[in-house]
Amino acid sequence: MNTTLRALSNRLGGISALALAAFFVSGAVAGPKEVSGPGSDTACFAPRDANVKYLQYPGKKGPLRVALVNGYVGNTWRIQMVQTGKAYAEEPDVKPDVAEFKVVSVGEDVAAQIGAIDQFINAGYDAIVMIANNSTSYGPVMDRAAAANVVVVPFDVVVNSDKAIMVNEDQMEIGKLAGQYLVSHIPAKTGKILEVRGIAGTSVDQDRSAGFHTAMDAGGKWEYVEVRGKWDEGITQKVAADAIAGVCGRAATPEVGAEVTTASWCSSAGRLSARAECCCGVTIIAIWGV
């Protein structure tokens, strides 16, 4: 793994070096070979659990055709992710190995995303990197990719398949850390909690919320208000502002609340906090994730 890949992966956050490295592997026979671990970089890429399978693809010389199949495009992180992928493909020590780097974004349409993956498989692409729109709908297309010896790397949102190389952070732990921090900053250990969640059905949203509630419930007694911002800055501001307005309309005395989002919406969280404190005396302890 070259130093450029490592440095870029550190800047990416969501796309790890394993996902980027997978751009440059494919094979000459149908399907990957299951092998015993560990992998090549155990310090960076630890298996999720003891049931993780290790897949091996025979090396293939470039230049290779690579596709990035994105789903949702409603926030700046997704835009940054796409632009970073394009920038990486243009790196001087990478560009000679990349015949084509194709990017498509399909929105929240699961069928369209599966269709796009199938098109890239049928077109003979060597590798596909993707952020799935949910975790449960992609097993069959992962099987088709494996049969065609196309390396698929889902990242950020994992999929229910053992035929893909998945890269992710411990999203449950991220949620727990947010909850632990919040509990430590609310002395009364009780209050209203506004949780602004992401897209329903995605593993990131489910795992972070589960981890958050685990930590919060272990440290106090809370009344939760849940809305869906869908990782979209504009939607997040609206649904959170509406929820805060509802609290203001009911609250005769100051209450303690918290806005917890699962994307990098620092500015909107700050404005909503200030609005709540100035307009109705509600103290908002804002937490936002990436």
Backbone torsions as a table, in degrees:
resi	resn	phi	psi	omega
1	MET	NA	124.4	-174.2
2	ASN	-80.1	164.1	-175.8
3	THR	-68.2	-30.5	177.5
4	THR	-62.9	-43.9	179.3
5	LEU	-60.6	-44.6	-179.2
6	ARG	-63.2	-45.2	-179.3
7	ALA	-63.5	-42.3	-179.8
8	LEU	-66.8	-39.2	-179.6
9	SER	-63.1	-32.6	177.8
10	ASN	-66.4	-32.4	179.1
11	ARG	-78.8	-27.1	-174.8
12	LEU	-69.1	-41.9	-174.8
13	GLY	76.8	-74.1	-175.5
14	GLY	-73.0	-37.4	180.0
15	ILE	-95.8	118.6	-178.0
16	SER	-89.0	171.8	178.6
17	ALA	-62.7	-29.8	178.6
18	LEU	-65.0	-42.0	178.7
19	ALA	-63.4	-42.7	180.0
20	LEU	-67.5	-39.3	179.2
21	ALA	-63.3	-31.0	-178.9
22	ALA	-67.5	-15.2	174.0
23	PHE	-56.6	-26.9	-168.3
24	PHE	-111.8	25.7	175.1
25	VAL	-129.4	143.0	172.8
26	SER	-162.8	-163.7	-177.6
27	GLY	-158.3	175.9	-174.3
28	ALA	-105.4	-6.7	-179.8
29	VAL	-121.1	163.4	-174.9
30	ALA	-72.7	118.2	172.1
31	GLY	86.7	149.0	176.9
32	PRO	-75.6	161.5	177.8
33	LYS	-100.0	130.6	176.3
34	GLU	-82.2	126.8	-176.8
35	VAL	-127.7	168.5	176.4
36	SER	-81.7	149.9	178.6
37	GLY	-82.1	-172.1	0.3
38	PRO	-81.0	176.0	178.0
39	GLY	-77.5	-171.6	-172.8
40	SER	-80.9	-19.1	-176.3
41	ASP	-138.4	73.7	-174.2
42	THR	-68.7	-22.8	178.9
43	ALA	-68.7	-28.8	-177.7
44	CYS	-102.0	-37.6	-173.5
45	PHE	-118.2	92.3	178.1
46	ALA	-88.9	141.8	177.2
47	PRO	-65.2	146.9	-179.1
48	ARG	-61.2	-42.3	178.4
49	ASP	-159.1	-177.2	-175.0
50	ALA	-70.3	-12.3	-177.7
51	ASN	-92.0	-0.2	-178.5
52	VAL	-65.9	133.9	177.1
53	LYS	-93.8	150.2	176.6
54	TYR	-108.1	125.5	-178.0
55	LEU	-110.4	140.5	-179.3
56	GLN	-125.4	127.2	175.4
57	TYR	-111.4	131.9	174.2
58	PRO	-59.3	142.9	-179.0
59	GLY	-64.4	149.6	177.8
60	LYS	-135.0	130.6	-179.3
61	LYS	-72.1	143.3	177.9
62	GLY	-79.3	-175.1	2.7
63	PRO	-75.7	147.0	-174.0
64	LEU	-111.3	158.2	176.3
65	ARG	-104.0	123.9	-173.2
66	VAL	-126.8	139.9	178.2
67	ALA	-123.2	143.6	170.5
68	LEU	-113.4	115.2	-178.9
69	VAL	-106.7	98.1	-179.6
70	ASN	-92.2	154.6	175.2
71	GLY	-101.3	-96.2	-174.9
72	TYR	-68.6	145.4	-179.9
73	VAL	-129.8	27.4	-170.1
74	GLY	-89.0	7.9	178.0
75	ASN	-145.7	167.0	-174.5
76	THR	-69.9	-25.4	178.6
77	TRP	-62.6	-42.4	179.5
78	ARG	-63.9	-40.1	178.2
79	ILE	-63.3	-43.5	178.6
80	GLN	-62.0	-41.5	-179.4
81	MET	-60.2	-46.4	179.6
82	VAL	-62.7	-45.8	-178.6
83	GLN	-65.0	-35.2	178.1
84	THR	-67.1	-40.8	176.2
85	GLY	-59.7	-43.3	178.4
86	LYS	-64.4	-40.7	179.8
87	ALA	-64.6	-39.6	179.5
88	TYR	-63.1	-41.7	-179.5
89	ALA	-63.1	-19.3	179.6
90	GLU	-96.5	-1.4	178.0
91	GLU	-58.1	139.7	-174.7
92	PRO	-55.8	-36.6	-179.0
93	ASP	-88.2	-0.4	178.8
94	VAL	-108.3	-39.1	-172.7
95	LYS	-53.5	-39.0	179.1
96	PRO	-62.9	-21.7	-179.0
97	ASP	-91.9	-3.7	-175.6
98	VAL	-114.7	108.0	176.5
99	ALA	-74.8	-34.1	-178.6
100	GLU	-158.3	136.8	172.8
101	PHE	-124.6	105.0	-174.0
102	LYS	-105.2	133.2	-179.7
103	VAL	-119.7	131.2	171.5
104	VAL	-131.5	144.1	174.4
105	SER	-124.7	127.2	-171.0
106	VAL	-111.4	3.5	-175.5
107	GLY	72.5	-150.3	-176.1
108	GLU	-91.3	8.0	-176.0
109	ASP	-79.0	105.8	-178.0
110	VAL	-63.8	-45.1	-179.3
111	ALA	-61.0	-38.9	178.9
112	ALA	-66.2	-36.7	179.0
113	GLN	-68.5	-42.8	176.3
114	ILE	-62.1	-41.8	178.1
115	GLY	-61.0	-39.9	179.1
116	ALA	-65.2	-41.2	177.7
117	ILE	-62.3	-44.7	178.3
118	ASP	-59.8	-40.1	179.6
119	GLN	-62.6	-41.8	179.5
120	PHE	-68.7	-36.5	175.8
121	ILE	-61.8	-49.2	-177.5
122	ASN	-66.7	-27.2	179.5
123	ALA	-81.8	-3.3	175.4
124	GLY	84.6	23.7	176.2
125	TYR	-66.2	151.6	-176.5
126	ASP	-87.4	-31.5	-177.5
127	ALA	-150.6	148.3	178.3
128	ILE	-132.5	125.7	172.5
129	VAL	-106.7	140.3	-173.0
130	MET	-150.2	153.3	164.0
131	ILE	-114.4	111.6	-174.6
132	ALA	-72.4	151.1	176.8
133	ASN	-79.4	-19.7	169.6
134	ASN	-155.8	179.5	-174.3
135	SER	-99.2	-9.0	-165.8
136	THR	-112.4	-8.8	-169.4
137	SER	-102.2	1.9	-166.0
138	TYR	-110.7	4.7	-179.5
139	GLY	-55.6	-51.9	-178.4
140	PRO	-60.7	-40.5	-179.2
141	VAL	-72.5	-28.4	173.3
142	MET	-66.1	-38.2	176.4
143	ASP	-63.1	-41.5	-179.7
144	ARG	-65.9	-38.8	178.2
145	ALA	-64.9	-43.9	179.9
146	ALA	-62.1	-41.4	179.9
147	ALA	-63.5	-30.7	178.7
148	ALA	-90.2	3.7	179.1
149	ASN	63.2	34.7	175.4
150	VAL	-98.1	123.3	179.3
151	VAL	-74.3	123.8	177.2
152	VAL	-117.4	130.2	-178.9
153	VAL	-123.3	93.5	170.0
154	PRO	-75.0	135.3	176.1
155	PHE	-134.8	159.0	-179.1
156	ASP	72.0	-56.2	173.5
157	VAL	-110.3	112.6	-179.5
158	VAL	-78.5	158.3	179.4
159	VAL	-120.4	156.0	-179.4
160	ASN	-82.0	84.2	-179.7
161	SER	-159.9	145.7	173.7
162	ASP	-106.8	18.2	-178.7
163	LYS	-111.6	16.5	-178.7
164	ALA	-134.3	157.6	177.3
165	ILE	-95.8	101.3	-173.9
166	MET	-97.3	139.1	-178.4
167	VAL	-127.0	125.4	-178.3
168	ASN	-159.2	160.1	169.9
169	GLU	-87.6	171.6	175.7
170	ASP	-80.4	90.1	-174.8
171	GLN	-66.9	-33.0	176.9
172	MET	-61.5	-42.7	-179.4
173	GLU	-66.8	-36.7	177.2
174	ILE	-61.0	-42.8	177.1
175	GLY	-63.7	-40.2	178.8
176	LYS	-62.9	-42.6	-180.0
177	LEU	-61.6	-40.1	177.7
178	ALA	-63.4	-43.8	179.4
179	GLY	-65.0	-42.5	179.7
180	GLN	-62.8	-41.0	177.8
181	TYR	-63.0	-44.2	-177.9
182	LEU	-64.6	-45.8	178.8
183	VAL	-57.9	-40.1	-177.6
184	SER	-67.5	-17.9	-178.4
185	HIS	-105.5	8.6	175.0
186	ILE	-120.3	95.0	-174.9
187	PRO	-57.8	-35.6	-176.4
188	ALA	-71.6	-16.5	-178.4
189	LYS	56.5	32.1	174.8
190	THR	-157.6	156.0	179.3
191	GLY	154.8	-175.4	178.8
192	LYS	-93.3	135.0	-179.5
193	ILE	-119.5	118.6	175.5
194	LEU	-96.9	115.2	-179.5
195	GLU	-110.2	113.3	179.2
196	VAL	-97.0	108.3	-172.2
197	ARG	-95.5	171.9	-177.9
198	GLY	-91.3	-141.5	-177.2
199	ILE	-84.3	128.9	179.8
200	ALA	-60.5	140.0	176.3
201	GLY	93.3	-10.2	179.6
202	THR	-88.4	145.5	-178.1
203	SER	-65.2	-33.7	179.8
204	VAL	-61.0	-49.9	-179.6
205	ASP	-62.2	-46.3	-177.6
206	GLN	-64.3	-47.0	-175.4
207	ASP	-69.6	-41.9	180.0
208	ARG	-65.7	-40.4	179.1
209	SER	-65.2	-42.2	179.5
210	ALA	-63.0	-43.8	178.1
211	GLY	-64.5	-39.8	179.0
212	PHE	-61.7	-47.8	-178.9
213	HIS	-66.2	-36.2	178.0
214	THR	-58.9	-47.0	-179.2
215	ALA	-69.9	-41.5	-179.2
216	MET	-65.1	-46.6	-176.3
217	ASP	-68.0	-25.0	177.5
218	ALA	-76.7	-16.6	-174.0
219	GLY	-116.4	3.5	-179.5
220	GLY	175.9	-170.2	-179.9
221	LYS	-122.8	123.2	-169.0
222	TRP	-133.4	153.1	169.9
223	GLU	-107.1	116.5	-175.1
224	TYR	-96.1	137.9	169.1
225	VAL	-120.0	121.8	-174.7
226	GLU	-116.9	129.4	174.5
227	VAL	-132.1	165.4	-178.1
228	ARG	-112.5	113.0	174.7
229	GLY	-91.0	-13.4	175.2
230	LYS	57.3	26.7	178.7
231	TRP	59.1	31.2	179.7
232	ASP	-120.9	123.3	-174.2
233	GLU	-57.7	-44.9	-177.9
234	GLY	-66.7	-45.9	178.6
235	ILE	-63.0	-40.7	-179.3
236	THR	-60.3	-46.6	179.9
237	GLN	-60.2	-41.0	-177.5
238	LYS	-68.3	-51.1	-175.3
239	VAL	-68.5	-35.0	178.4
240	ALA	-70.5	-40.9	178.1
241	ALA	-63.4	-40.0	178.1
242	ASP	-63.5	-41.1	-180.0
243	ALA	-66.6	-42.1	178.5
244	ILE	-65.1	-39.2	177.4
245	ALA	-62.0	-36.4	176.9
246	GLY	-63.8	-40.2	176.7
247	VAL	-65.1	-42.3	-179.6
248	CYS	-62.6	-38.2	-178.6
249	GLY	-68.0	-25.3	-177.2
250	ARG	-98.2	-21.0	-169.9
251	ALA	-92.3	122.5	174.9
252	ALA	-91.1	-21.8	179.0
253	THR	-127.6	157.9	-179.9
254	PRO	-58.2	140.9	176.5
255	GLU	-125.9	163.9	176.7
256	VAL	-103.2	129.7	178.2
257	GLY	-136.0	-178.7	176.3
258	ALA	-151.9	138.5	172.8
259	GLU	-103.0	121.0	178.9
260	VAL	-120.5	115.7	177.0
261	THR	-115.2	165.6	-177.9
262	THR	-118.1	34.4	171.7
263	ALA	-150.7	174.1	-172.2
264	SER	-86.8	76.6	-176.5
265	TRP	-112.4	52.9	-173.2
266	CYS	-61.1	-46.2	-174.2
267	SER	-66.0	-44.8	-178.9
268	SER	-66.4	-37.2	178.1
269	ALA	-62.3	-41.4	179.7
270	GLY	-64.1	-43.1	179.9
271	ARG	-65.2	-40.2	179.9
272	LEU	-66.8	-37.2	178.0
273	SER	-62.3	-47.6	-179.1
274	ALA	-62.9	-40.7	-179.9
275	ARG	-61.6	-44.4	-178.1
276	ALA	-65.8	-41.6	-177.8
277	GLU	-70.0	-38.9	-176.9
278	CYS	-75.9	-37.1	-170.9
279	CYS	-86.5	-34.7	-173.7
280	CYS	-142.2	12.9	175.3
281	GLY	73.1	14.5	178.3
282	VAL	-86.5	122.6	178.1
283	THR	-84.4	121.8	179.9
284	ILE	-109.8	122.3	172.0
285	ILE	-98.4	103.9	-171.2
286	ALA	-86.7	132.4	172.9
287	ILE	-130.0	136.4	174.7
288	TRP	-139.8	149.1	-176.9
289	GLY	-109.4	-170.1	178.5
290	VAL	-122.6	NA	NA
